[in-house]
């Protein structure tokens, strides 16, 4: 089962990206440097516990 994971900016807390991943095969926290529109620069984005609600 793949879950939609929110990627949250560490600096402003904005959720800028989302990924899908299999929590069973990748239980570790996902962390990546991505561009934040609010900060207008690349910041560290961490997996958030919040799920994307549609
Ligand atoms: Zn930010």
mmCIF file of the protein (N, C-alpha, C, O) and its ligand, coordinates in Angstrom:
data_MODEL
# 
_entry.id   MODEL 
# 
loop_
_entity.id 
_entity.type 
_entity.pdbx_number_of_molecules 
1 polymer     1 
2 non-polymer 1 
# 
_entity_poly.entity_id                      1 
_entity_poly.type                           'polypeptide(L)' 
_entity_poly.nstd_linkage                   no 
_entity_poly.nstd_monomer                   no 
_entity_poly.pdbx_seq_one_letter_code       
;(UNK)(UNK)(UNK)(UNK)(UNK)(UNK)(UNK)(UNK)(UNK)(UNK)(UNK)(UNK)(UNK)(UNK)(UNK)(UNK)
(UNK)(UNK)(UNK)(UNK)(UNK)(UNK)(UNK)(UNK)(UNK)(UNK)(UNK)(UNK)(UNK)(UNK)(UNK)(UNK)
(UNK)(UNK)(UNK)(UNK)(UNK)(UNK)(UNK)(UNK)(UNK)(UNK)(UNK)(UNK)(UNK)(UNK)(UNK)(UNK)
(UNK)(UNK)(UNK)(UNK)(UNK)(UNK)
;
_entity_poly.pdbx_seq_one_letter_code_can   XXXXXXXXXXXXXXXXXXXXXXXXXXXXXXXXXXXXXXXXXXXXXXXXXXXXXX 
_entity_poly.pdbx_strand_id                 A 
# 
loop_
_entity_poly_seq.entity_id 
_entity_poly_seq.num 
_entity_poly_seq.mon_id 
_entity_poly_seq.hetero 
1 1  UNK n 
1 2  UNK n 
1 3  UNK n 
1 4  UNK n 
1 5  UNK n 
1 6  UNK n 
1 7  UNK n 
1 8  UNK n 
1 9  UNK n 
1 10 UNK n 
1 11 UNK n 
1 12 UNK n 
1 13 UNK n 
1 14 UNK n 
1 15 UNK n 
1 16 UNK n 
1 17 UNK n 
1 18 UNK n 
1 19 UNK n 
1 20 UNK n 
1 21 UNK n 
1 22 UNK n 
1 23 UNK n 
1 24 UNK n 
1 25 UNK n 
1 26 UNK n 
1 27 UNK n 
1 28 UNK n 
1 29 UNK n 
1 30 UNK n 
1 31 UNK n 
1 32 UNK n 
1 33 UNK n 
1 34 UNK n 
1 35 UNK n 
1 36 UNK n 
1 37 UNK n 
1 38 UNK n 
1 39 UNK n 
1 40 UNK n 
1 41 UNK n 
1 42 UNK n 
1 43 UNK n 
1 44 UNK n 
1 45 UNK n 
1 46 UNK n 
1 47 UNK n 
1 48 UNK n 
1 49 UNK n 
1 50 UNK n 
1 51 UNK n 
1 52 UNK n 
1 53 UNK n 
1 54 UNK n 
# 
loop_
_struct_asym.id 
_struct_asym.entity_id 
A 1 
B 2 
# 
loop_
_chem_comp.id 
_chem_comp.type 
_chem_comp.mon_nstd_flag 
UNK 'L-peptide linking' . 
ZN  non-polymer         . 
# 
_pdbx_entity_nonpoly.entity_id   2 
_pdbx_entity_nonpoly.name        ? 
_pdbx_entity_nonpoly.comp_id     ZN 
# 
_pdbx_nonpoly_scheme.asym_id         B 
_pdbx_nonpoly_scheme.entity_id       2 
_pdbx_nonpoly_scheme.mon_id          ZN 
_pdbx_nonpoly_scheme.ndb_seq_num     1 
_pdbx_nonpoly_scheme.pdb_seq_num     101 
_pdbx_nonpoly_scheme.auth_seq_num    101 
_pdbx_nonpoly_scheme.pdb_mon_id      ZN 
_pdbx_nonpoly_scheme.auth_mon_id     ZN 
_pdbx_nonpoly_scheme.pdb_strand_id   A 
_pdbx_nonpoly_scheme.pdb_ins_code    . 
# 
loop_
_atom_site.group_PDB 
_atom_site.id 
_atom_site.type_symbol 
_atom_site.label_atom_id 
_atom_site.label_alt_id 
_atom_site.label_comp_id 
_atom_site.label_asym_id 
_atom_site.label_entity_id 
_atom_site.label_seq_id 
_atom_site.pdbx_PDB_ins_code 
_atom_site.Cartn_x 
_atom_site.Cartn_y 
_atom_site.Cartn_z 
_atom_site.occupancy 
_atom_site.B_iso_or_equiv 
_atom_site.pdbx_formal_charge 
_atom_site.auth_seq_id 
_atom_site.auth_comp_id 
_atom_site.auth_asym_id 
_atom_site.auth_atom_id 
_atom_site.pdbx_PDB_model_num 
ATOM   1   N  N  . UNK A 1 1  ? 0.837   -1.196 0.000  1.00 0.00 ? 1   UNK A N  1 
ATOM   2   C  CA . UNK A 1 1  ? 0.000   0.000  0.000  1.00 0.00 ? 1   UNK A CA 1 
ATOM   3   C  C  . UNK A 1 1  ? 0.869   1.241  0.000  1.00 0.00 ? 1   UNK A C  1 
ATOM   4   O  O  . UNK A 1 1  ? 1.762   1.383  0.836  1.00 0.00 ? 1   UNK A O  1 
ATOM   5   N  N  . UNK A 1 2  ? 0.609   2.140  -0.936 1.00 0.00 ? 2   UNK A N  1 
ATOM   6   C  CA . UNK A 1 2  ? 1.386   3.376  -1.017 1.00 0.00 ? 2   UNK A CA 1 
ATOM   7   C  C  . UNK A 1 2  ? 0.605   4.515  -0.376 1.00 0.00 ? 2   UNK A C  1 
ATOM   8   O  O  . UNK A 1 2  ? -0.596  4.673  -0.597 1.00 0.00 ? 2   UNK A O  1 
ATOM   9   N  N  . UNK A 1 3  ? 1.316   5.303  0.423  1.00 0.00 ? 3   UNK A N  1 
ATOM   10  C  CA . UNK A 1 3  ? 0.679   6.428  1.082  1.00 0.00 ? 3   UNK A CA 1 
ATOM   11  C  C  . UNK A 1 3  ? 1.169   7.728  0.467  1.00 0.00 ? 3   UNK A C  1 
ATOM   12  O  O  . UNK A 1 3  ? 2.310   7.820  0.014  1.00 0.00 ? 3   UNK A O  1 
ATOM   13  N  N  . UNK A 1 4  ? 0.310   8.719  0.455  1.00 0.00 ? 4   UNK A N  1 
ATOM   14  C  CA . UNK A 1 4  ? 0.719   10.050 0.021  1.00 0.00 ? 4   UNK A CA 1 
ATOM   15  C  C  . UNK A 1 4  ? 1.315   10.763 1.214  1.00 0.00 ? 4   UNK A C  1 
ATOM   16  O  O  . UNK A 1 4  ? 0.669   10.928 2.249  1.00 0.00 ? 4   UNK A O  1 
ATOM   17  N  N  . UNK A 1 5  ? 2.559   11.185 1.056  1.00 0.00 ? 5   UNK A N  1 
ATOM   18  C  CA . UNK A 1 5  ? 3.304   11.812 2.132  1.00 0.00 ? 5   UNK A CA 1 
ATOM   19  C  C  . UNK A 1 5  ? 3.512   13.287 1.804  1.00 0.00 ? 5   UNK A C  1 
ATOM   20  O  O  . UNK A 1 5  ? 3.938   13.628 0.701  1.00 0.00 ? 5   UNK A O  1 
ATOM   21  N  N  . UNK A 1 6  ? 3.215   14.149 2.749  1.00 0.00 ? 6   UNK A N  1 
ATOM   22  C  CA . UNK A 1 6  ? 3.445   15.576 2.560  1.00 0.00 ? 6   UNK A CA 1 
ATOM   23  C  C  . UNK A 1 6  ? 4.891   15.907 2.900  1.00 0.00 ? 6   UNK A C  1 
ATOM   24  O  O  . UNK A 1 6  ? 5.445   15.396 3.873  1.00 0.00 ? 6   UNK A O  1 
ATOM   25  N  N  . UNK A 1 7  ? 5.495   16.770 2.084  1.00 0.00 ? 7   UNK A N  1 
ATOM   26  C  CA . UNK A 1 7  ? 6.847   17.251 2.379  1.00 0.00 ? 7   UNK A CA 1 
ATOM   27  C  C  . UNK A 1 7  ? 6.738   18.698 2.842  1.00 0.00 ? 7   UNK A C  1 
ATOM   28  O  O  . UNK A 1 7  ? 6.278   19.577 2.113  1.00 0.00 ? 7   UNK A O  1 
ATOM   29  N  N  . UNK A 1 8  ? 7.174   18.911 4.067  1.00 0.00 ? 8   UNK A N  1 
ATOM   30  C  CA . UNK A 1 8  ? 6.986   20.191 4.722  1.00 0.00 ? 8   UNK A CA 1 
ATOM   31  C  C  . UNK A 1 8  ? 8.311   20.935 4.827  1.00 0.00 ? 8   UNK A C  1 
ATOM   32  O  O  . UNK A 1 8  ? 9.331   20.354 5.197  1.00 0.00 ? 8   UNK A O  1 
ATOM   33  N  N  . UNK A 1 9  ? 8.287   22.228 4.498  1.00 0.00 ? 9   UNK A N  1 
ATOM   34  C  CA . UNK A 1 9  ? 9.475   23.066 4.629  1.00 0.00 ? 9   UNK A CA 1 
ATOM   35  C  C  . UNK A 1 9  ? 9.834   23.205 6.105  1.00 0.00 ? 9   UNK A C  1 
ATOM   36  O  O  . UNK A 1 9  ? 8.984   23.494 6.947  1.00 0.00 ? 9   UNK A O  1 
ATOM   37  N  N  . UNK A 1 10 ? 11.119  22.991 6.396  1.00 0.00 ? 10  UNK A N  1 
ATOM   38  C  CA . UNK A 1 10 ? 11.552  23.073 7.793  1.00 0.00 ? 10  UNK A CA 1 
ATOM   39  C  C  . UNK A 1 10 ? 11.585  24.515 8.287  1.00 0.00 ? 10  UNK A C  1 
ATOM   40  O  O  . UNK A 1 10 ? 11.514  24.750 9.493  1.00 0.00 ? 10  UNK A O  1 
ATOM   41  N  N  . UNK A 1 11 ? 11.690  25.476 7.388  1.00 0.00 ? 11  UNK A N  1 
ATOM   42  C  CA . UNK A 1 11 ? 11.853  26.864 7.818  1.00 0.00 ? 11  UNK A CA 1 
ATOM   43  C  C  . UNK A 1 11 ? 10.518  27.552 8.059  1.00 0.00 ? 11  UNK A C  1 
ATOM   44  O  O  . UNK A 1 11 ? 10.352  28.229 9.074  1.00 0.00 ? 11  UNK A O  1 
ATOM   45  N  N  . UNK A 1 12 ? 9.559   27.392 7.143  1.00 0.00 ? 12  UNK A N  1 
ATOM   46  C  CA . UNK A 1 12 ? 8.286   28.098 7.311  1.00 0.00 ? 12  UNK A CA 1 
ATOM   47  C  C  . UNK A 1 12 ? 7.120   27.156 7.578  1.00 0.00 ? 12  UNK A C  1 
ATOM   48  O  O  . UNK A 1 12 ? 6.026   27.610 7.912  1.00 0.00 ? 12  UNK A O  1 
ATOM   49  N  N  . UNK A 1 13 ? 7.333   25.870 7.438  1.00 0.00 ? 13  UNK A N  1 
ATOM   50  C  CA . UNK A 1 13 ? 6.281   24.915 7.751  1.00 0.00 ? 13  UNK A CA 1 
ATOM   51  C  C  . UNK A 1 13 ? 5.271   24.700 6.645  1.00 0.00 ? 13  UNK A C  1 
ATOM   52  O  O  . UNK A 1 13 ? 4.289   23.979 6.820  1.00 0.00 ? 13  UNK A O  1 
ATOM   53  N  N  . UNK A 1 14 ? 5.513   25.328 5.506  1.00 0.00 ? 14  UNK A N  1 
ATOM   54  C  CA . UNK A 1 14 ? 4.602   25.185 4.377  1.00 0.00 ? 14  UNK A CA 1 
ATOM   55  C  C  . UNK A 1 14 ? 4.760   23.801 3.733  1.00 0.00 ? 14  UNK A C  1 
ATOM   56  O  O  . UNK A 1 14 ? 5.872   23.301 3.563  1.00 0.00 ? 14  UNK A O  1 
ATOM   57  N  N  . UNK A 1 15 ? 3.632   23.204 3.386  1.00 0.00 ? 15  UNK A N  1 
ATOM   58  C  CA . UNK A 1 15 ? 3.689   21.938 2.656  1.00 0.00 ? 15  UNK A CA 1 
ATOM   59  C  C  . UNK A 1 15 ? 3.748   22.251 1.167  1.00 0.00 ? 15  UNK A C  1 
ATOM   60  O  O  . UNK A 1 15 ? 2.765   22.695 0.575  1.00 0.00 ? 15  UNK A O  1 
ATOM   61  N  N  . UNK A 1 16 ? 4.903   22.018 0.576  1.00 0.00 ? 16  UNK A N  1 
ATOM   62  C  CA . UNK A 1 16 ? 5.118   22.407 -0.815 1.00 0.00 ? 16  UNK A CA 1 
ATOM   63  C  C  . UNK A 1 16 ? 5.069   21.243 -1.789 1.00 0.00 ? 16  UNK A C  1 
ATOM   64  O  O  . UNK A 1 16 ? 4.797   21.435 -2.974 1.00 0.00 ? 16  UNK A O  1 
ATOM   65  N  N  . UNK A 1 17 ? 5.324   20.065 -1.311 1.00 0.00 ? 17  UNK A N  1 
ATOM   66  C  CA . UNK A 1 17 ? 5.408   18.920 -2.204 1.00 0.00 ? 17  UNK A CA 1 
ATOM   67  C  C  . UNK A 1 17 ? 4.735   17.719 -1.555 1.00 0.00 ? 17  UNK A C  1 
ATOM   68  O  O  . UNK A 1 17 ? 4.523   17.672 -0.344 1.00 0.00 ? 17  UNK A O  1 
ATOM   69  N  N  . UNK A 1 18 ? 4.416   16.774 -2.387 1.00 0.00 ? 18  UNK A N  1 
ATOM   70  C  CA . UNK A 1 18 ? 3.929   15.508 -1.858 1.00 0.00 ? 18  UNK A CA 1 
ATOM   71  C  C  . UNK A 1 18 ? 4.522   14.381 -2.686 1.00 0.00 ? 18  UNK A C  1 
ATOM   72  O  O  . UNK A 1 18 ? 4.767   14.527 -3.883 1.00 0.00 ? 18  UNK A O  1 
ATOM   73  N  N  . UNK A 1 19 ? 4.740   13.286 -2.039 1.00 0.00 ? 19  UNK A N  1 
ATOM   74  C  CA . UNK A 1 19 ? 5.295   12.110 -2.689 1.00 0.00 ? 19  UNK A CA 1 
ATOM   75  C  C  . UNK A 1 19 ? 4.443   10.910 -2.297 1.00 0.00 ? 19  UNK A C  1 
ATOM   76  O  O  . UNK A 1 19 ? 3.672   10.960 -1.339 1.00 0.00 ? 19  UNK A O  1 
ATOM   77  N  N  . UNK A 1 20 ? 4.595   9.859  -3.038 1.00 0.00 ? 20  UNK A N  1 
ATOM   78  C  CA . UNK A 1 20 ? 3.983   8.612  -2.599 1.00 0.00 ? 20  UNK A CA 1 
ATOM   79  C  C  . UNK A 1 20 ? 5.102   7.650  -2.269 1.00 0.00 ? 20  UNK A C  1 
ATOM   80  O  O  . UNK A 1 20 ? 6.111   7.590  -2.973 1.00 0.00 ? 20  UNK A O  1 
ATOM   81  N  N  . UNK A 1 21 ? 4.929   6.920  -1.227 1.00 0.00 ? 21  UNK A N  1 
ATOM   82  C  CA . UNK A 1 21 ? 5.925   5.924  -0.891 1.00 0.00 ? 21  UNK A CA 1 
ATOM   83  C  C  . UNK A 1 21 ? 5.284   4.787  -0.121 1.00 0.00 ? 21  UNK A C  1 
ATOM   84  O  O  . UNK A 1 21 ? 4.213   4.914  0.472  1.00 0.00 ? 21  UNK A O  1 
ATOM   85  N  N  . UNK A 1 22 ? 5.979   3.691  -0.158 1.00 0.00 ? 22  UNK A N  1 
ATOM   86  C  CA . UNK A 1 22 ? 5.519   2.514  0.559  1.00 0.00 ? 22  UNK A CA 1 
ATOM   87  C  C  . UNK A 1 22 ? 6.166   2.509  1.936  1.00 0.00 ? 22  UNK A C  1 
ATOM   88  O  O  . UNK A 1 22 ? 7.375   2.320  2.072  1.00 0.00 ? 22  UNK A O  1 
ATOM   89  N  N  . UNK A 1 23 ? 5.339   2.720  2.953  1.00 0.00 ? 23  UNK A N  1 
ATOM   90  C  CA . UNK A 1 23 ? 5.888   2.829  4.311  1.00 0.00 ? 23  UNK A CA 1 
ATOM   91  C  C  . UNK A 1 23 ? 6.493   1.523  4.794  1.00 0.00 ? 23  UNK A C  1 
ATOM   92  O  O  . UNK A 1 23 ? 7.341   1.513  5.686  1.00 0.00 ? 23  UNK A O  1 
ATOM   93  N  N  . UNK A 1 24 ? 6.060   0.438  4.209  1.00 0.00 ? 24  UNK A N  1 
ATOM   94  C  CA . UNK A 1 24 ? 6.583   -0.844 4.663  1.00 0.00 ? 24  UNK A CA 1 
ATOM   95  C  C  . UNK A 1 24 ? 8.010   -1.071 4.158  1.00 0.00 ? 24  UNK A C  1 
ATOM   96  O  O  . UNK A 1 24 ? 8.856   -1.608 4.872  1.00 0.00 ? 24  UNK A O  1 
ATOM   97  N  N  . UNK A 1 25 ? 8.257   -0.653 2.918  1.00 0.00 ? 25  UNK A N  1 
ATOM   98  C  CA . UNK A 1 25 ? 9.600   -0.855 2.378  1.00 0.00 ? 25  UNK A CA 1 
ATOM   99  C  C  . UNK A 1 25 ? 10.528  0.318  2.672  1.00 0.00 ? 25  UNK A C  1 
ATOM   100 O  O  . UNK A 1 25 ? 11.749  0.164  2.649  1.00 0.00 ? 25  UNK A O  1 
ATOM   101 N  N  . UNK A 1 26 ? 9.953   1.495  2.949  1.00 0.00 ? 26  UNK A N  1 
ATOM   102 C  CA . UNK A 1 26 ? 10.769  2.673  3.266  1.00 0.00 ? 26  UNK A CA 1 
ATOM   103 C  C  . UNK A 1 26 ? 10.245  3.323  4.542  1.00 0.00 ? 26  UNK A C  1 
ATOM   104 O  O  . UNK A 1 26 ? 9.625   4.385  4.491  1.00 0.00 ? 26  UNK A O  1 
ATOM   105 N  N  . UNK A 1 27 ? 10.488  2.700  5.662  1.00 0.00 ? 27  UNK A N  1 
ATOM   106 C  CA . UNK A 1 27 ? 9.933   3.245  6.918  1.00 0.00 ? 27  UNK A CA 1 
ATOM   107 C  C  . UNK A 1 27 ? 10.672  4.483  7.419  1.00 0.00 ? 27  UNK A C  1 
ATOM   108 O  O  . UNK A 1 27 ? 10.174  5.176  8.307  1.00 0.00 ? 27  UNK A O  1 
ATOM   109 N  N  . UNK A 1 28 ? 11.841  4.771  6.870  1.00 0.00 ? 28  UNK A N  1 
ATOM   110 C  CA . UNK A 1 28 ? 12.627  5.907  7.359  1.00 0.00 ? 28  UNK A CA 1 
ATOM   111 C  C  . UNK A 1 28 ? 12.004  7.222  6.893  1.00 0.00 ? 28  UNK A C  1 
ATOM   112 O  O  . UNK A 1 28 ? 11.277  7.270  5.901  1.00 0.00 ? 28  UNK A O  1 
ATOM   113 N  N  . UNK A 1 29 ? 12.301  8.261  7.619  1.00 0.00 ? 29  UNK A N  1 
ATOM   114 C  CA . UNK A 1 29 ? 11.774  9.585  7.290  1.00 0.00 ? 29  UNK A CA 1 
ATOM   115 C  C  . UNK A 1 29 ? 12.446  10.108 6.034  1.00 0.00 ? 29  UNK A C  1 
ATOM   116 O  O  . UNK A 1 29 ? 13.669  10.081 5.897  1.00 0.00 ? 29  UNK A O  1 
ATOM   117 N  N  . UNK A 1 30 ? 11.625  10.576 5.135  1.00 0.00 ? 30  UNK A N  1 
ATOM   118 C  CA . UNK A 1 30 ? 12.122  11.125 3.884  1.00 0.00 ? 30  UNK A CA 1 
ATOM   119 C  C  . UNK A 1 30 ? 12.521  12.581 4.109  1.00 0.00 ? 30  UNK A C  1 
ATOM   120 O  O  . UNK A 1 30 ? 11.809  13.344 4.763  1.00 0.00 ? 30  UNK A O  1 
ATOM   121 N  N  . UNK A 1 31 ? 13.678  12.949 3.552  1.00 0.00 ? 31  UNK A N  1 
ATOM   122 C  CA . UNK A 1 31 ? 14.193  14.302 3.738  1.00 0.00 ? 31  UNK A CA 1 
ATOM   123 C  C  . UNK A 1 31 ? 14.892  14.744 2.462  1.00 0.00 ? 31  UNK A C  1 
ATOM   124 O  O  . UNK A 1 31 ? 15.725  14.012 1.927  1.00 0.00 ? 31  UNK A O  1 
ATOM   125 N  N  . UNK A 1 32 ? 14.567  15.926 1.972  1.00 0.00 ? 32  UNK A N  1 
ATOM   126 C  CA . UNK A 1 32 ? 15.133  16.348 0.692  1.00 0.00 ? 32  UNK A CA 1 
ATOM   127 C  C  . UNK A 1 32 ? 15.200  17.870 0.639  1.00 0.00 ? 32  UNK A C  1 
ATOM   128 O  O  . UNK A 1 32 ? 14.392  18.566 1.253  1.00 0.00 ? 32  UNK A O  1 
ATOM   129 N  N  . UNK A 1 33 ? 16.179  18.371 -0.109 1.00 0.00 ? 33  UNK A N  1 
ATOM   130 C  CA . UNK A 1 33 ? 16.289  19.810 -0.292 1.00 0.00 ? 33  UNK A CA 1 
ATOM   131 C  C  . UNK A 1 33 ? 15.473  20.210 -1.525 1.00 0.00 ? 33  UNK A C  1 
ATOM   132 O  O  . UNK A 1 33 ? 15.721  19.735 -2.633 1.00 0.00 ? 33  UNK A O  1 
ATOM   133 N  N  . UNK A 1 34 ? 14.497  21.094 -1.304 1.00 0.00 ? 34  UNK A N  1 
ATOM   134 C  CA . UNK A 1 34 ? 13.645  21.520 -2.414 1.00 0.00 ? 34  UNK A CA 1 
ATOM   135 C  C  . UNK A 1 34 ? 13.386  23.005 -2.329 1.00 0.00 ? 34  UNK A C  1 
ATOM   136 O  O  . UNK A 1 34 ? 13.581  23.636 -1.290 1.00 0.00 ? 34  UNK A O  1 
ATOM   137 N  N  . UNK A 1 35 ? 12.939  23.553 -3.459 1.00 0.00 ? 35  UNK A N  1 
ATOM   138 C  CA . UNK A 1 35 ? 12.660  24.984 -3.516 1.00 0.00 ? 35  UNK A CA 1 
ATOM   139 C  C  . UNK A 1 35 ? 11.365  25.311 -2.783 1.00 0.00 ? 35  UNK A C  1 
ATOM   140 O  O  . UNK A 1 35 ? 10.332  24.681 -3.014 1.00 0.00 ? 35  UNK A O  1 
ATOM   141 N  N  . UNK A 1 36 ? 11.429  26.301 -1.900 1.00 0.00 ? 36  UNK A N  1 
ATOM   142 C  CA . UNK A 1 36 ? 10.242  26.756 -1.198 1.00 0.00 ? 36  UNK A CA 1 
ATOM   143 C  C  . UNK A 1 36 ? 9.810   28.098 -1.789 1.00 0.00 ? 36  UNK A C  1 
ATOM   144 O  O  . UNK A 1 36 ? 10.587  29.051 -1.833 1.00 0.00 ? 36  UNK A O  1 
ATOM   145 N  N  . UNK A 1 37 ? 8.566   28.152 -2.238 1.00 0.00 ? 37  UNK A N  1 
ATOM   146 C  CA . UNK A 1 37 ? 8.048   29.376 -2.856 1.00 0.00 ? 37  UNK A CA 1 
ATOM   147 C  C  . UNK A 1 37 ? 7.963   30.511 -1.846 1.00 0.00 ? 37  UNK A C  1 
ATOM   148 O  O  . UNK A 1 37 ? 8.197   31.673 -2.179 1.00 0.00 ? 37  UNK A O  1 
ATOM   149 N  N  . UNK A 1 38 ? 7.626   30.162 -0.608 1.00 0.00 ? 38  UNK A N  1 
ATOM   150 C  CA . UNK A 1 38 ? 7.470   31.208 0.409  1.00 0.00 ? 38  UNK A CA 1 
ATOM   151 C  C  . UNK A 1 38 ? 8.826   31.791 0.811  1.00 0.00 ? 38  UNK A C  1 
ATOM   152 O  O  . UNK A 1 38 ? 8.967   33.003 0.974  1.00 0.00 ? 38  UNK A O  1 
ATOM   153 N  N  . UNK A 1 39 ? 9.822   30.912 0.967  1.00 0.00 ? 39  UNK A N  1 
ATOM   154 C  CA . UNK A 1 39 ? 11.153  31.389 1.353  1.00 0.00 ? 39  UNK A CA 1 
ATOM   155 C  C  . UNK A 1 39 ? 11.977  31.861 0.161  1.00 0.00 ? 39  UNK A C  1 
ATOM   156 O  O  . UNK A 1 39 ? 13.002  32.523 0.324  1.00 0.00 ? 39  UNK A O  1 
ATOM   157 N  N  . UNK A 1 40 ? 11.517  31.513 -1.040 1.00 0.00 ? 40  UNK A N  1 
ATOM   158 C  CA . UNK A 1 40 ? 12.207  31.845 -2.296 1.00 0.00 ? 40  UNK A CA 1 
ATOM   159 C  C  . UNK A 1 40 ? 13.642  31.335 -2.321 1.00 0.00 ? 40  UNK A C  1 
ATOM   160 O  O  . UNK A 1 40 ? 14.547  32.007 -2.815 1.00 0.00 ? 40  UNK A O  1 
ATOM   161 N  N  . UNK A 1 41 ? 13.833  30.140 -1.781 1.00 0.00 ? 41  UNK A N  1 
ATOM   162 C  CA . UNK A 1 41 ? 15.150  29.498 -1.814 1.00 0.00 ? 41  UNK A CA 1 
ATOM   163 C  C  . UNK A 1 41 ? 14.966  28.016 -1.523 1.00 0.00 ? 41  UNK A C  1 
ATOM   164 O  O  . UNK A 1 41 ? 13.891  27.560 -1.133 1.00 0.00 ? 41  UNK A O  1 
ATOM   165 N  N  . UNK A 1 42 ? 16.053  27.284 -1.728 1.00 0.00 ? 42  UNK A N  1 
ATOM   166 C  CA . UNK A 1 42 ? 16.009  25.867 -1.404 1.00 0.00 ? 42  UNK A CA 1 
ATOM   167 C  C  . UNK A 1 42 ? 16.119  25.682 0.105  1.00 0.00 ? 42  UNK A C  1 
ATOM   168 O  O  . UNK A 1 42 ? 16.996  26.256 0.751  1.00 0.00 ? 42  UNK A O  1 
ATOM   169 N  N  . UNK A 1 43 ? 15.229  24.886 0.650  1.00 0.00 ? 43  UNK A N  1 
ATOM   170 C  CA . UNK A 1 43 ? 15.261  24.590 2.072  1.00 0.00 ? 43  UNK A CA 1 
ATOM   171 C  C  . UNK A 1 43 ? 15.099  23.092 2.246  1.00 0.00 ? 43  UNK A C  1 
ATOM   172 O  O  . UNK A 1 43 ? 14.764  22.369 1.308  1.00 0.00 ? 43  UNK A O  1 
ATOM   173 N  N  . UNK A 1 44 ? 15.343  22.649 3.450  1.00 0.00 ? 44  UNK A N  1 
ATOM   174 C  CA . UNK A 1 44 ? 15.163  21.234 3.752  1.00 0.00 ? 44  UNK A CA 1 
ATOM   175 C  C  . UNK A 1 44 ? 13.675  20.938 3.930  1.00 0.00 ? 44  UNK A C  1 
ATOM   176 O  O  . UNK A 1 44 ? 12.986  21.602 4.706  1.00 0.00 ? 44  UNK A O  1 
ATOM   177 N  N  . UNK A 1 45 ? 13.205  19.964 3.223  1.00 0.00 ? 45  UNK A N  1 
ATOM   178 C  CA . UNK A 1 45 ? 11.810  19.533 3.350  1.00 0.00 ? 45  UNK A CA 1 
ATOM   179 C  C  . UNK A 1 45 ? 11.780  18.155 3.976  1.00 0.00 ? 45  UNK A C  1 
ATOM   180 O  O  . UNK A 1 45 ? 12.468  17.234 3.535  1.00 0.00 ? 45  UNK A O  1 
ATOM   181 N  N  . UNK A 1 46 ? 10.980  18.035 5.001  1.00 0.00 ? 46  UNK A N  1 
ATOM   182 C  CA . UNK A 1 46 ? 10.893  16.778 5.726  1.00 0.00 ? 46  UNK A CA 1 
ATOM   183 C  C  . UNK A 1 46 ? 9.510   16.173 5.601  1.00 0.00 ? 46  UNK A C  1 
ATOM   184 O  O  . UNK A 1 46 ? 8.504   16.868 5.455  1.00 0.00 ? 46  UNK A O  1 
ATOM   185 N  N  . UNK A 1 47 ? 9.500   14.882 5.663  1.00 0.00 ? 47  UNK A N  1 
ATOM   186 C  CA . UNK A 1 47 ? 8.239   14.171 5.665  1.00 0.00 ? 47  UNK A CA 1 
ATOM   187 C  C  . UNK A 1 47 ? 7.378   14.647 6.835  1.00 0.00 ? 47  UNK A C  1 
ATOM   188 O  O  . UNK A 1 47 ? 7.824   14.699 7.981  1.00 0.00 ? 47  UNK A O  1 
ATOM   189 N  N  . UNK A 1 48 ? 6.150   14.986 6.516  1.00 0.00 ? 48  UNK A N  1 
ATOM   190 C  CA . UNK A 1 48 ? 5.224   15.437 7.553  1.00 0.00 ? 48  UNK A CA 1 
ATOM   191 C  C  . UNK A 1 48 ? 4.279   14.309 7.912  1.00 0.00 ? 48  UNK A C  1 
ATOM   192 O  O  . UNK A 1 48 ? 3.987   13.437 7.094  1.00 0.00 ? 48  UNK A O  1 
ATOM   193 N  N  . UNK A 1 49 ? 3.813   14.338 9.131  1.00 0.00 ? 49  UNK A N  1 
ATOM   194 C  CA . UNK A 1 49 ? 2.842   13.318 9.536  1.00 0.00 ? 49  UNK A CA 1 
ATOM   195 C  C  . UNK A 1 49 ? 1.469   13.626 8.971  1.00 0.00 ? 49  UNK A C  1 
ATOM   196 O  O  . UNK A 1 49 ? 0.601   12.755 8.907  1.00 0.00 ? 49  UNK A O  1 
ATOM   197 N  N  . UNK A 1 50 ? 1.280   14.864 8.564  1.00 0.00 ? 50  UNK A N  1 
ATOM   198 C  CA . UNK A 1 50 ? -0.006  15.231 7.979  1.00 0.00 ? 50  UNK A CA 1 
ATOM   199 C  C  . UNK A 1 50 ? -0.208  14.487 6.663  1.00 0.00 ? 50  UNK A C  1 
ATOM   200 O  O  . UNK A 1 50 ? 0.723   14.338 5.871  1.00 0.00 ? 50  UNK A O  1 
ATOM   201 N  N  . UNK A 1 51 ? -1.393  14.040 6.449  1.00 0.00 ? 51  UNK A N  1 
ATOM   202 C  CA . UNK A 1 51 ? -1.696  13.408 5.175  1.00 0.00 ? 51  UNK A CA 1 
ATOM   203 C  C  . UNK A 1 51 ? -2.402  14.428 4.284  1.00 0.00 ? 51  UNK A C  1 
ATOM   204 O  O  . UNK A 1 51 ? -3.058  15.352 4.763  1.00 0.00 ? 51  UNK A O  1 
ATOM   205 N  N  . UNK A 1 52 ? -2.252  14.237 3.007  1.00 0.00 ? 52  UNK A N  1 
ATOM   206 C  CA . UNK A 1 52 ? -2.898  15.131 2.051  1.00 0.00 ? 52  UNK A CA 1 
ATOM   207 C  C  . UNK A 1 52 ? -4.391  14.785 1.993  1.00 0.00 ? 52  UNK A C  1 
ATOM   208 O  O  . UNK A 1 52 ? -4.779  13.638 1.775  1.00 0.00 ? 52  UNK A O  1 
ATOM   209 N  N  . UNK A 1 53 ? -5.187  15.795 2.191  1.00 0.00 ? 53  UNK A N  1 
ATOM   210 C  CA . UNK A 1 53 ? -6.629  15.569 2.135  1.00 0.00 ? 53  UNK A CA 1 
ATOM   211 C  C  . UNK A 1 53 ? -7.194  16.153 0.843  1.00 0.00 ? 53  UNK A C  1 
ATOM   212 O  O  . UNK A 1 53 ? -7.011  17.334 0.547  1.00 0.00 ? 53  UNK A O  1 
ATOM   213 N  N  . UNK A 1 54 ? -7.861  15.335 0.105  1.00 0.00 ? 54  UNK A N  1 
ATOM   214 C  CA . UNK A 1 54 ? -8.497  15.806 -1.132 1.00 0.00 ? 54  UNK A CA 1 
ATOM   215 C  C  . UNK A 1 54 ? -10.007 15.789 -0.988 1.00 0.00 ? 54  UNK A C  1 
ATOM   216 O  O  . UNK A 1 54 ? -10.720 16.152 -1.924 1.00 0.00 ? 54  UNK A O  1 
HETATM 217 ZN ZN . ZN  B 2 .  ? 9.603   27.503 3.466  1.00 0.00 ? 101 ZN  A ZN 1 
# 
